Amino acid sequence: MGHASPEPGTWRAPESRGAFGGFIGARNLVDLVRNSAPWLFDGSHRDAANVPESGPGRLCELAAHPLGWWRVLLAADRLESSEHPTPAQRTDYFALCLAAHFGSVATYVPTDVDAKIRHALWIDQTDRDELERMRDLALSIGSWDVSGVSRRIVTIEGFGPVSGHDGERLSVLCGGLIGMRHAGDEVGAARFEAAIDDELAREARAFDAMVRERGREATVIALAAILTHNAGDVVQSLASKSGRAHADLARVKYGDLARERFERYGGAYGRAAAVYRELCAAEGHRNYPLREVKLLRTHEDLLLPIPPFLDEWGETLARWPRWNTNERATVIAGVIDGCRRVSGQQAYYRALAGFDRAFPGGLWSRELDSSWTSSVRRELKDAELRRLVAVKRESFESSYKKRARQILSS
């Protein structure tokens, strides 16, 4: 696995705020990804050997591979930040922002480049040839393999993987649609519109297929969360000032899928939203409390699955071989803090239940007790926490599946 790096001993000045034409500098952006997913850079990820050699070429050219996003991240040093970037540099920066976002969005601390890949970089591009390179790149990222950086992917036979990454891709496609219309390229805009429609239809068909299949209620609940969030990504992308100026028809066709006019895509997004609102909306999908628990960032197997069914993840925390008692207690204290901070959620309690079953002596073991802070001890005495942790996994999941079926039958 090769990538461009500065010559040994070469000193490079720190990047200032807004180093790349007013946006975050390239090196600083990659450092944010490294902070959240260090295993993408140190060779420890199980798929690291599958990343192809970077070789010569621009960043936008390196993206053409299932792991192209990873290859771009590793070669990011070849893009120098500039106060006044050229059109070509803007295209390569676009490629880097895509790579950083797709590599980190399912980690605990995603990069904050949404607005850049959805709006700003499309509108700022002044060169037609470079805009076409951005177009081709955006239309190709559906082939990226992000299974190594997410545990929130549901693979459906006949439909492929469905995940929140698809929502991120939809938002990029919406940005491309706006960018093409802004540039007066109706042919390019039509290609983006077709890609948006194809993806929304694919997700709707996958959801409806699982609804029809008995015994797949847990999958339906996961897909309900994914589809509702992805529909929200489309809304956010088309609601920008540029979207209002150039994508009125698209907002009519694709906006508010989860909230109104459910005749679109056979009503799948409305049905998904009904399940999501009842069963998943309180879960706090951004998981802010866990962002502070740095030990969770040390391995890809510790990434968070789709809530609320986190029993198995809790068992992983109980058995993780690389932590000592104090480190394990630190992680679980973060989960307990999440129970307190995210009102109405159930997922963190399920993680605690899984941990309690898998760890010798459970949450209230003598081994852990010496590592708890006084505040954690108080939380562990809470009657409601004890009640929720005591609910058996089978009972919890059975109740959710039953409720999902009732919602879909009403």
Secondary structure, 3 states (H helix, E strand, C coil): CCCCCCCCCCCCCCCCCCCECCECCHHHHHHHHHHHCHHHCCCCCCCHHHCCCCCCCCHHHHCCCCCHHHHHHHCHHHCCCCCCCCHHHHHHHHHHHHHHHHHHCCCCCCCCCHHHHHHHHHHHCCCHHHHHHHHHHHHHHHHCCCHHHCCCEEEECCCEEEEHHHHHHHHHHHHHHHHHHHCCCHHHHHHHHHHHHHHHHHHHHHHHHHHHCCCCHHHHHHHHHHHHHHHHHHHHHHCCHHHHHHCHHHHHHHCCCCCCCCCHHHHHHHHHHHHHHHHCHHHCCCCHHHHHCHHHHCCHHHCCCCCCCCHHHHHHHHHCCCCCHHHHHHHHHHHHHHHHHCCCCCHHHHHHHHHHHHCCCCCCCHHHHCCCCHHHHHHHCCHHHHHHHHCCHHHHHHHHHHHHHHHHHC
